[in-house]
């Protein structure tokens, strides 16, 4: 199987609304990403971010399930990836329903990247306790997996209770769409070993992780150490086959990009044990974005092993 690459869909670039934040723009970019050979189109999740974060390099986000439903309607092969959904923001059964609906109506193309989140003002605005986010995330994964079985189930959660509830249709992918567990901390790695199908780390410089209050994962040594820790926890809990590793975006495509640099970078990540990664495209117009995507498809994706 060739190394799989996702591409970030720039639907948060509201400073270039006419180019990137319209229905027609989303259709064109999604269809171009599919034509270029990308494995998945990825979107993120920030329902109501705080202004301080936004004014210091943060970004907006559209509703991930709405956007990916639109992508699903105009593509046939492109996977639909969240990168990531902040799981504690929503009741787990509301999320389970959205996931099941999207997977069922897209013929099993959904890839569920999830994380615990880190923006305190956003948690506050949504009425979710920030300090409980990790416990809630672990709980919500268990609750969703129960719902995805399509059978009557009971579950006692934090502030909610299911007593003989049922969710149908279930996702096409069994037992559920791939769970890509985001987060760079040891707790996130343990969570992935216990509940996930793949670890989905955020590969960024230390100064960014300091701002985002997340553990630093910025180089091959950090990735290798994290994978070793995850494998050790798998052995401790008796998981025989450890999760895969699918990295978040690790290459920025821009005019004049070096294809060999991208190929070498992805080869290095594959040698560390990852089966996929991502890319972002830096462009000022939709036409430029699409041209770069197609060029990257020819010069990089087509040559990946």
N, C-alpha and C positions, 0 to 999 in steps of 0.2 A: 504493500500500500504506500502510495506516494505521501510525502510530508504534506499535511493539510494546512492551508492558510485561510484565515478569516480577514475581512477588511472592515474597518470602522466606517459606518455610514454617517456623514457629517451633518446630521439633522439637528445638531445643537448650534450650528454656526449662524446665530440670528443676526450677526453683523452683516451677513450676506444672504438675507432672507430670500430674495427673489431667485438667487442662484441655487440655494441648497435646502430651503425650508418650505417647499411647496409639494403638493401631491405629485405633480409632474416631475419635479426634481427627484423625488424618491423613486418613482417608477424608472426613470432613466438610469439612475445610479445602480439600482438593484439589478436591472437587466444587464447592465454593462458588467457589473461584478460577476454575474453568472457566466456571461460570455467570455470573460477574461480567465475563467477557471478557478476563481476563489471558491473555497469549500463552504464558507459561510459569510453572511453579512451580519455585522454585530452592532448592537445599540446598547446604551447604558440607561441608568435609572436615577433621576434626581427630581422627585415630584415638586419640591418647593424649597430649593436651597437658599441659604442665607446670603444677604448682600455682601458681607465682608469677604466670604469665600469667593463669591462671584467676581468681586472687584479686585481680587488678588490672584487671578489666574484660573479660577473655577469656571464651570461651564453649565449651561442649561441642558435639559434633556426632555425629549418628548416621551409620552407614555410608551414603554417598550412593547407592550402587547398590541396596542393599536398600530404602531409602526410596523411591527413584524407581520401582523395580519395583512397589511397593505402589501408588504414585500411578498408574502406567500401568494397573494392573488395574481401577481404579475410575473412570477418565476415558477420553474418546475423542478429544478435540481438544487438550487442554492439553499443551504441550511440556514436556519433562523436562530441566531444566537443572541442571548443577553450577556452583556459583558460590563457590568453585572446587574442583576436585580438585588436590591437591598431587602433581604427576606424579612427582617423584623418590622418593616413598614406596614405590612398588610396582614390581615387575618389569613392564616395558612390555607383555609378552605376556599377563600376567594381566589387566592393565588393558584391553588390546585385546580380549580375550575378553569381559570384562564389558560393554564398550561395544557390541561386536557383538551380544551376546545381547540387551541391553536395546533396542537400536535395532530389531533384527529382530522381537522379540516385542511391541513397542509400535507397530508399523506405521510406523516411521521418525520417531519424535517426539523423539529424544534430541538435546540440545544440550550439547556438551562444553566447558565452561569449565575451563581449566587454568592453573596457576601454579607457580612454582618453590618457593614456601614461604619462611618466615622464622623459624620457631620452633626455635631450636637444641636445646632439651631434647626436643622431639618427634622431630627427626632422630636424636638420640642414642638415644632409646628404640627407634627402628625400625631402628637399625643402618645408617643412611645418612650418608655424609660431608656435613656441612653446606656446606663450602667448595666441594664439587664439584656443588652442586645445579643451577647454570645449565648446566654442560656436560652433566650427566645429562639435564636436561629436553630440550635440543636433540637429544641422541642418542635419547631415548625416542620423541620425535615421529616421527623417521625410521623407527625400528623398528616402531612401530605402523602407520604408513602402509604399510609393506611387508606386514605381516600382514593388513591389511584388503583386500588385493588378492585374497585367496582362492586364491593360487597357491603352489606350492612356492617357498620362499625361503631364502636363507642370510644371516646377519648376525652380525658379530663385535661384541659389546658389551662394556661394562665389567663383567666378572665373570660373563658369560653368553654363550653362543654358540648360534645357530640354524643347523643344517645340514640343509637339506631338510625344513623344517617347513611346516605348512599350517594355516590357520584357516578353518573354515566353520561356519555360514553367515556370509557377510560382512554388514556393515550394509546396511539397505535404502537409506539415503541414500548417494548416490555422489558422489565416491569414498569418502566417509566422512561421519559427522555433522559439522556445523559446528564448527570448532575456534576457540573464543573464547580468545584469549591474554591472560591477566591479567598485571598488573605495570605499574608506572609508570616504570620505569627505561628508559634508552636501550637497554640490552640487550634488554629485553622488547619494545620497539618494533621493534627490528631482527628479533627472533625472529618477531614477528607478520608483518612484511613477507616474511620468508623462508618461513614455515611456516603461517601462520594464515589464517583466513577473516574474523576480526573482532578488533579490539582491544577488550579488556574491562577498562577501568581502574577502579581503586578510588578513588572521589572522596571524600576525607575531609580534615578540617582538618590543618594541619601538625603540631600536637601529637600527633595520632594516628599520622601517618606516622613521626614521630620514634620513637615507642614500637615501631612495627611494623618499623622499619628498612627502609622503602621510600620511594621518591622521592615528593615532595609533588606532588599533583595536586588542587588545591582550588578552582579557579575557571576561568572561561571562557578567560582568557589562557593558563593552564597547559595546558588541553585543546587549544587552538588551536596552541600551540607544539609539543606532542607530536605532533599529527596532521601538522603540517608536516614534522617530523623523520622520521616514518614514511614519508611520501610521498617525501621526498628519498632515503631508503634504497631504496624501491621503484624509483625511477628509476635508482639506482646499480646495482642487481642485475638490471635489465631486466624488472621486473614491471609490466605495462601497466595492470592494473586493481588498485588498492590495496585492502587489506582494508576491510571495513565497520567502523563504530564502534558498539558496543553497550555502553552504560555499565552499571555496577553500580547498585545501589539508590541513587536520588538524591532520594527523597521519603519522609518518614515520615508515615504515615496514622494519625491519632489522633482521638479524639472532638472534634468541632468543627473539623475540618480545613478549610482554605480551598481549595476546588476550583479557583478561578481562579488561585491561586498555583501549584498543581500544573500546570495547563494552561500557564501562562506559562513555568514552569521547563522543561517538556518542549519547548515551542516553541523556547526559546532553545537547548536542546541539539540539537534537530533542525536549527536554523539553522547550528550549528557543523559539521554533517555526520553526526551520529549517526542511526541508524535505529531505535534502541530504547534503553530504559533499564529501571529497576526501581523497586520501592517495597517498603517494609516496613510492617507494621501493628503498632501499639502498643496492646495490649489486655490486660486482666486475666482475661478469660474467653473460652472458645471461641465462645460465642454473640456476644459483643461483636466478636470478630475477624471472624466471618462477616458480621455486620451492616455493619461498616465496609467490608469487601471489596465487598459488594453495592452499598453507597452510592457507593463510589469508582467502581465500574463504571458506574453511572448518571450520576454527576456529572462524571466525568473521562474514563474509557476510551471511552465512547460518543461523546464530543465531540472525540476526537483526530483530527487529519488524517493 
